[in-house]
Amino acid sequence: MLLSIAMACSGGATTPAPQPAAAEAPEPASAVVAQTPEETRASMADALAAAMNPEADACEDFHAYACGGWEASNELPANRSRMVRSFTEIDDRNKELLKGILDDAVANPSDDRAWQMVGGFYAACLDEAAIDARGAEPVQPWLQAAAEVSDLPSFAKAVGILQAQGSNVLFGGYVWADMDNPDLNIYHVGQGGLGLPDRSYYLDEDEEKTELRADYLAHITRMLTLAGVAGDDAEHMAHDVLTFETQLAEISVPRAELRDPTTTYHKIDRDGLQALVPSFALDQWLAGMGAEHIVDINVEREDYFVSLEGILAMVDPEILRSYLSWHAVRLAAPELAAPLAEEHFAFHGTRLRGQKEMLPRWKRCAQRLETHLGDLLGQAYVDRAFGGDSKPIALDMIVRIEKAFEAGLDDLAWMDDTTRDRARNKAGAITNKIGFPDRWEAYEGLALGDDHFANVAGARAYTIHNDLEEVGKPVDSDKWFMPASAVNAYYNPTENEIVFPAGILQPPMFHQHWPMAANFGAMGVVMGHEITHGFDDSGRQFTAEGTLQDWWEPTAAEGFEAKAQCVVDDYSTFEVLPGLHVDGELTLGENIADIGGVRFGLRAYQAWAAEQEAPEPEIAGLSPEQVYFVTFAQAWCSLQTDESLEEQVKTDSHSPARVRINGTLKHTPAFHEVFACEPGSGMRPAESDDICVVW
């Protein structure tokens, strides 16, 4: 239940235990960012002005005002389904930097084991000829394991084998803290097992979804055929898969119903889970995962497993074999020969998200390294990209924003003093992690070679195995859930911590030589966003120590719920495509965090500015506070395919980027004042009671 700023979240995935930090990093070097402070500020001002459309009315559509110039001068690349100005720009620049590191590791191997692992993994990933020569052969052992399923016990073991490789076949699972005892790791299980993005893709009866399901059947058939299954058998198996996955969709609940941790925490031992689904042999499943030691398990939705029992008790083993075979091929396909990888992309990239082309091979390989060997790559990245005064400035900003949040508690008329004191205590107890971990993972025992598929499968299994070994052990408070190069950030409620990897602390989100109005408007809002996550509809239910416990007085809880419902109701009115509205319930936590992030970032900036001898100068004719709001909005300038937008609305807890700009500022009174927006304008509700200020 990590709560992130970006649209793509790492979910419950964990990272292995780190090693000693790298030496002091040098000044960052980038061909994109000017080298002197004066040039850096000038470059920032030019970029800000170029991205704007001053002809648009800021009080009617701030997205058009702040981002109109950027939209007019950019096209969505064929190899993307979505681009968000700040995140995409940083990610592209980071990937170029990583490419230099990786090319060097390949060209200049040394006796250093970490360097050899990075270079070897990257070289094997780039060797398309060797990958193509193997065809579908690497996945055959998984298909053989599926073919040998003859009953429910053998099915359970095969499920465990696939889950140990990272598949969410049948249901999802991850290692995380016990919400009632956050110092202890337990295993969490919940609904899952679908090949399409959401239950609605199976259950909606409109023409578009009916056609999509037909395309899904054809895709499964082609994939299984490419993997070596005879044509008629492949088509029959595809129908089995869709039938079984539709049954799983029918017993799944909408994602918004999974947001409340009090309804997704049911800690039971393995015997308790076995009682919910007697037909599923838990001992065999855990043996397949290599996790026989697991005892304590949290079941997010007991009703899912009760209903799963009804399905398994009646299912034909042939259907189970088809289902497992498909998910084995689906998991393996991106790492296999071109025909399989391209067919996988044609459906999951193009049909589902509207992305016309794959990313270049080297970028995909860099992504694999970030995902599977993130700490090895992260050390080299930090050395080159996160130096100078970056970390002290970022730490100073976040301390200021935390103080702004605490000061803002006094303004909440709906909160009683007892709850206010507890909230202040929780805010003061937040742990900040900036840049990179204190210890880096060394991946001891992980052997890599020149076989790309084996490298990915081995690295993925290594991480999952290490995570599973942590079940029943104390939580490692030094652990990071993202690599240092990630362009993202998160709040972890059981640790009451916020984490900002070096990857996001880059222009156009942050620069040590930028005007502070811009730093607070971009990165400061991210910091305020993550702090506010500790007090959104989910995060507020955890104590300062990370325990899931009600610490609210009844009147304060009622006040919060009323304010939160205001947010739900308003965001649900945003129509992003004809007939497609934002899910105000699903996105509630992120929307509350966005609104809070902008408020507290501004207050922190104003406090900083009051300490300076002179105000910061205007930029592009904008006052510093106007720069703050424009910089915030320009971080979220975006282009996106309709297919990707629909998938985001149905699956992502973050509102689409345009809504994150206009929805947030619509509920920010300080914005209304700075831009002199009249009541009833597009960016300011006519009635003050319709401005949804939670924190």
KOLTORSE-731750 format. One record per residue (C-alpha): x, y, z; residue in one letter. Coordinates in steps of 0.2 Angstrom, whole numbers. Example, Ala and Ser with C-alpha at 12.3 -4.5 7.8 and 13.67 -1.06 7.14 Angstrom:
62_-22_39_A
68_-5_36_S
REM end
This chain:
0_0_0_M
14_12_-5_L
6_29_-10_L
16_37_-25_S
16_53_-34_I
18_46_-52_A
5_37_-62_M
14_21_-61_A
17_14_-44_C
28_0_-38_S
14_-7_-28_G
19_-20_-15_G
36_-25_-23_A
50_-24_-12_T
69_-21_-14_T
83_-31_-7_P
93_-26_8_A
107_-13_3_P
126_-11_6_Q
137_4_11_P
133_20_2_A
144_27_-12_A
157_40_-9_A
153_58_-11_E
146_61_-28_A
153_74_-40_P
144_89_-47_E
130_82_-59_P
134_84_-78_A
121_85_-91_S
121_91_-109_A
103_97_-106_V
105_108_-91_V
117_123_-91_A
132_123_-81_Q
133_140_-72_T
119_145_-60_P
115_160_-71_E
113_150_-87_E
103_137_-77_T
90_150_-71_R
89_158_-88_A
86_141_-96_S
73_137_-84_M
64_154_-87_A
65_151_-106_D
57_134_-104_A
43_140_-93_L
38_154_-105_A
39_142_-120_A
27_130_-112_A
14_143_-108_M
0_149_-119_N
-3_167_-112_P
-18_169_-123_E
-28_156_-113_A
-38_162_-98_D
-29_156_-83_A
-45_157_-73_C
-55_146_-85_E
-43_132_-89_D
-26_133_-81_F
-20_118_-90_H
-22_127_-106_A
-14_142_-99_Y
1_134_-92_A
4_120_-105_C
-4_126_-121_G
13_130_-128_G
21_114_-123_W
6_104_-131_E
7_114_-147_A
26_110_-149_S
25_92_-144_N
18_76_-152_E
16_60_-143_L
30_49_-149_P
25_33_-157_A
34_23_-144_N
24_30_-130_R
5_29_-125_S
7_43_-112_R
20_57_-109_M
20_69_-94_V
32_83_-96_R
42_82_-81_S
42_63_-78_F
45_59_-97_T
59_73_-99_E
68_67_-83_I
66_48_-88_D
73_51_-105_D
88_61_-98_R
91_48_-85_N
90_34_-98_K
103_42_-108_E
114_44_-93_L
111_26_-89_L
115_21_-107_K
132_29_-105_G
135_19_-89_I
129_3_-97_L
139_5_-113_D
154_8_-103_D
151_-8_-92_A
150_-18_-108_V
165_-10_-117_A
176_-9_-101_N
174_-24_-90_P
184_-25_-74_S
187_-37_-60_D
173_-29_-50_D
159_-41_-48_R
145_-28_-48_A
152_-20_-64_W
153_-37_-72_Q
135_-40_-68_M
128_-24_-75_V
138_-26_-91_G
134_-44_-93_G
115_-42_-90_F
115_-27_-102_Y
125_-36_-116_A
114_-52_-115_A
98_-41_-116_C
105_-32_-132_L
109_-48_-140_D
93_-50_-151_E
101_-63_-162_A
104_-75_-148_A
87_-72_-140_I
79_-75_-157_D
89_-91_-160_A
81_-99_-144_R
63_-95_-150_G
51_-101_-137_A
62_-114_-130_E
66_-105_-113_P
47_-105_-108_V
45_-124_-111_Q
49_-129_-93_P
35_-118_-87_W
23_-125_-100_L
28_-143_-96_Q
24_-139_-77_A
7_-133_-83_A
4_-148_-94_A
8_-160_-79_E
-7_-152_-69_V
-19_-166_-66_S
-28_-161_-51_D
-30_-147_-38_L
-15_-151_-28_P
-3_-151_-43_S
-12_-135_-49_F
-8_-126_-32_A
10_-131_-34_K
11_-124_-52_A
3_-108_-46_V
16_-106_-33_G
30_-109_-46_I
23_-96_-57_L
21_-84_-42_Q
39_-86_-37_A
43_-79_-54_Q
32_-64_-52_G
16_-69_-60_S
0_-64_-51_N
-9_-80_-57_V
-25_-84_-48_L
-22_-71_-35_F
-9_-58_-30_G
3_-59_-16_G
17_-48_-9_Y
28_-46_7_V
24_-31_18_W
22_-26_36_A
9_-32_47_D
-3_-17_49_M
-7_-22_67_D
12_-25_71_N
22_-14_58_P
38_-20_65_D
35_-38_58_L
34_-43_39_N
19_-55_34_I
12_-61_18_Y
-3_-52_10_H
-14_-60_-3_V
-28_-53_-13_G
-38_-54_-29_Q
-29_-55_-45_G
-26_-68_-59_G
-32_-57_-74_L
-24_-55_-91_G
-34_-39_-95_L
-31_-23_-85_P
-47_-23_-75_D
-63_-33_-71_R
-73_-21_-81_S
-64_-27_-97_Y
-72_-44_-94_Y
-89_-38_-88_L
-94_-23_-98_D
-106_-27_-112_E
-104_-12_-123_D
-98_-15_-141_E
-80_-9_-139_E
-77_-21_-124_K
-85_-36_-134_T
-73_-33_-148_E
-59_-31_-136_L
-63_-48_-129_R
-63_-56_-146_A
-46_-48_-150_D
-40_-55_-133_Y
-45_-72_-138_L
-36_-71_-155_A
-21_-64_-146_H
-20_-79_-134_I
-22_-91_-148_T
-8_-83_-158_R
4_-82_-142_M
1_-100_-138_L
3_-105_-156_T
20_-96_-157_L
25_-105_-140_A
22_-122_-149_G
4_-127_-146_V
-5_-134_-161_A
-17_-121_-169_G
-34_-130_-165_D
-28_-134_-147_D
-22_-116_-145_A
-39_-109_-150_E
-48_-121_-138_H
-36_-116_-124_M
-39_-98_-127_A
-58_-100_-124_H
-54_-109_-108_D
-43_-95_-102_V
-56_-82_-106_L
-70_-92_-97_T
-59_-94_-81_F
-53_-76_-81_E
-71_-70_-83_T
-76_-81_-67_Q
-61_-72_-58_L
-67_-55_-63_A
-85_-59_-57_E
-79_-63_-40_I
-67_-48_-39_S
-73_-31_-32_V
-70_-14_-40_P
-53_-6_-36_R
-60_8_-26_A
-67_-5_-13_E
-49_-10_-9_L
-44_8_-3_R
-49_6_15_D
-36_-3_25_P
-48_-8_38_T
-58_-18_26_T
-43_-26_18_T
-34_-32_34_Y
-39_-49_39_H
-24_-57_47_K
-26_-76_48_I
-14_-90_49_D
-12_-103_34_R
-25_-114_42_D
-37_-100_42_G
-34_-96_23_L
-35_-115_20_Q
-52_-115_28_A
-58_-101_16_L
-53_-111_1_V
-52_-130_5_P
-49_-136_-13_S
-33_-126_-14_F
-19_-135_-7_A
-9_-122_3_L
5_-133_7_D
8_-137_-11_Q
6_-119_-16_W
19_-113_-3_L
31_-127_-8_A
30_-121_-26_G
34_-104_-21_M
48_-110_-10_G
40_-102_5_A
35_-117_17_E
39_-106_32_H
25_-94_29_I
12_-95_43_V
5_-77_46_D
-5_-71_31_I
-16_-56_28_N
-31_-59_17_V
-37_-43_9_E
-54_-50_3_R
-60_-65_12_E
-75_-66_0_D
-64_-67_-15_Y
-56_-83_-8_F
-73_-90_-2_V
-79_-87_-20_S
-63_-95_-27_L
-67_-111_-18_E
-84_-112_-28_G
-74_-110_-44_I
-60_-122_-40_L
-72_-136_-34_A
-81_-137_-51_M
-67_-133_-63_V
-60_-145_-76_D
-41_-148_-74_P
-40_-145_-93_E
-46_-127_-90_I
-33_-125_-77_L
-19_-132_-88_R
-24_-119_-102_S
-25_-105_-89_Y
-7_-109_-82_L
0_-111_-99_S
-6_-94_-105_W
0_-85_-90_H
17_-94_-92_A
18_-87_-110_V
12_-70_-105_R
25_-68_-91_L
39_-74_-102_A
35_-66_-119_A
44_-49_-117_P
60_-58_-114_E
58_-71_-129_L
61_-71_-147_A
54_-56_-158_A
38_-65_-164_P
32_-68_-146_L
38_-51_-139_A
30_-42_-154_E
14_-51_-153_E
14_-47_-134_H
17_-29_-138_F
4_-28_-152_A
-10_-32_-139_F
-4_-25_-123_H
5_-10_-130_G
-5_-6_-145_T
-22_-13_-143_R
-24_-9_-125_L
-14_7_-124_R
-13_14_-141_G
6_14_-142_Q
12_11_-160_K
30_6_-157_E
40_-2_-144_M
54_8_-135_L
71_6_-142_P
79_-10_-137_R
92_-2_-126_W
79_8_-117_K
70_-8_-113_R
86_-16_-107_C
89_-1_-96_A
72_-3_-89_Q
75_-22_-85_R
91_-17_-76_L
82_-4_-66_E
69_-16_-61_T
80_-31_-57_H
97_-24_-52_L
92_-7_-47_G
104_-5_-33_D
119_-10_-44_L
114_3_-57_L
109_16_-44_G
126_18_-36_Q
133_23_-53_A
118_34_-57_Y
119_43_-40_V
138_47_-43_D
134_56_-60_R
117_64_-57_A
115_69_-39_F
129_79_-32_G
133_97_-26_G
120_104_-14_D
105_94_-21_S
102_84_-5_K
104_98_8_P
92_109_-2_I
80_95_-4_A
80_91_15_L
78_109_19_D
63_110_8_M
54_95_15_I
57_101_33_V
49_117_29_R
34_109_21_I
32_98_36_E
32_113_47_K
19_121_35_A
8_106_37_F
9_106_55_E
5_125_56_A
-10_122_44_G
-18_110_57_L
-23_125_67_D
-34_131_53_D
-45_116_53_L
-61_121_61_A
-68_103_59_W
-54_95_69_M
-54_95_88_D
-39_99_99_D
-36_81_104_T
-35_74_86_T
-25_89_81_R
-12_85_94_D
-11_67_88_R
-10_73_69_A
4_85_74_R
13_71_83_N
12_60_67_K
18_73_56_A
33_77_67_G
37_58_67_A
38_56_48_I
55_49_42_T
63_57_27_N
73_47_14_K
82_58_1_I
92_53_-14_G
98_35_-11_F
99_22_3_P
112_21_16_D
116_3_11_R
116_-5_-6_W
111_-22_-11_E
125_-33_-17_A
115_-47_-25_Y
126_-60_-17_E
122_-77_-24_G
114_-71_-40_L
123_-79_-55_A
121_-71_-72_L
127_-77_-89_G
124_-73_-107_D
106_-80_-108_D
95_-65_-107_H
79_-75_-102_F
88_-84_-88_A
96_-68_-82_N
79_-59_-80_V
70_-75_-73_A
85_-77_-61_G
85_-59_-55_A
67_-59_-53_R
66_-75_-43_A
81_-69_-33_Y
71_-53_-27_T
55_-63_-24_I
64_-76_-14_H
73_-64_-3_N
57_-55_0_D
48_-71_5_L
62_-75_17_E
58_-59_26_E
41_-65_31_V
40_-68_50_G
56_-57_52_K
57_-39_58_P
54_-25_45_V
71_-18_39_D
68_1_41_S
83_5_29_D
74_-4_15_K
69_6_-1_W
55_1_-12_F
61_10_-27_M
78_11_-35_P
88_27_-33_A
86_31_-52_S
67_30_-51_A
57_45_-57_V
44_44_-43_N
42_46_-24_A
31_37_-11_Y
24_37_7_Y
24_21_17_N
11_21_30_P
18_7_41_T
35_15_42_E
27_33_42_N
41_38_30_E
42_47_13_I
55_43_0_V
62_54_-14_F
74_44_-25_P
88_54_-34_A
79_50_-50_G
65_63_-47_I
76_76_-40_L
81_83_-57_Q
75_97_-69_P
61_101_-73_P
56_95_-55_M
71_102_-46_F
88_110_-47_H
99_117_-34_Q
102_133_-44_H
83_136_-49_W
73_150_-41_P
65_143_-26_M
48_147_-32_A
50_135_-46_A
58_122_-34_N
44_123_-22_F
31_123_-36_G
37_107_-44_A
47_96_-31_M
40_105_-16_G
22_100_-21_V
28_82_-23_V
35_83_-5_M
19_90_1_G
9_77_-9_H
18_63_0_E
16_71_17_I
-2_73_14_T
-3_54_10_H
0_51_28_G
-17_59_31_F
-28_55_16_D
-43_43_17_D
-31_28_19_S
-15_35_27_G
-25_44_41_R
-30_27_48_Q
-12_23_53_F
-4_30_69_T
13_39_70_A
21_22_73_E
13_14_58_G
-1_4_66_T
-18_2_58_L
-28_10_73_Q
-42_23_75_D
-34_38_83_W
-47_50_78_W
-61_58_89_E
-78_54_82_P
-82_73_78_T
-65_75_68_A
-68_59_59_A
-85_65_53_E
-78_81_48_G
-64_73_38_F
-77_62_29_E
-88_77_24_A
-73_85_17_K
-67_70_8_A
-84_67_1_Q
-83_84_-7_C
-68_79_-16_V
-76_63_-22_V
-91_72_-28_D
-82_85_-38_D
-68_74_-46_Y
-82_62_-52_S
-89_76_-63_T
-73_77_-73_F
-76_69_-90_E
-60_64_-99_V
-68_55_-114_L
-86_55_-120_P
-95_46_-106_G
-79_42_-96_L
-78_51_-79_H
-64_51_-66_V
-68_38_-52_D
-69_50_-37_G
-68_35_-25_E
-53_27_-33_L
-43_43_-34_T
-48_50_-18_L
-32_48_-9_G
-21_55_-23_E
-33_70_-26_N
-32_74_-7_I
-13_73_-8_A
-13_84_-23_D
-23_97_-15_I
-13_97_1_G
3_96_-8_G
0_113_-17_V
-6_121_-1_R
8_116_10_F
22_119_-4_G
16_137_-6_L
15_140_13_R
33_133_14_A
39_144_0_Y
31_160_7_Q
39_156_24_A
56_154_15_W
53_170_5_A
50_180_21_A
67_175_27_E
76_182_12_Q
83_200_11_E
74_203_-6_A
60_195_-16_P
64_183_-30_E
63_192_-47_P
48_190_-59_E
50_177_-73_I
41_179_-90_A
31_193_-82_G
25_182_-68_L
27_185_-49_S
36_172_-39_P
19_165_-33_E
12_164_-50_Q
28_155_-55_V
25_143_-41_Y
8_138_-48_F
14_138_-67_V
28_127_-62_T
17_115_-53_F
5_114_-68_A
20_112_-80_Q
26_97_-71_A
10_88_-77_W
8_95_-95_C
3_79_-104_S
-1_70_-120_L
-10_53_-120_Q
-19_41_-131_T
-37_38_-128_D
-34_19_-125_E
-21_23_-111_S
-32_36_-104_L
-47_24_-102_E
-35_11_-94_E
-29_24_-82_Q
-46_29_-77_V
-51_11_-73_K
-36_5_-65_T
-25_20_-58_D
-28_28_-41_S
-20_44_-49_H
-32_56_-59_S
-27_60_-77_P
-14_74_-78_A
-25_87_-84_R
-37_84_-70_V
-23_84_-57_R
-19_102_-63_I
-37_110_-64_N
-45_99_-51_G
-31_103_-38_T
-31_122_-42_L
-50_123_-42_K
-49_119_-24_H
-34_130_-19_T
-40_147_-12_P
-23_155_-13_A
-22_151_-32_F
-39_160_-34_H
-31_176_-26_E
-14_175_-35_V
-23_174_-52_F
-38_185_-47_A
-51_172_-52_C
-69_177_-49_E
-82_165_-41_P
-90_155_-54_G
-76_155_-66_S
-69_138_-73_G
-56_137_-60_M
-66_144_-45_R
-82_137_-38_P
-96_150_-37_A
-99_145_-18_E
-85_144_-5_S
-93_128_2_D
-89_119_-15_D
-71_122_-13_I
-65_106_-6_C
-51_109_6_V
-47_94_17_V
-30_99_25_W
REM end
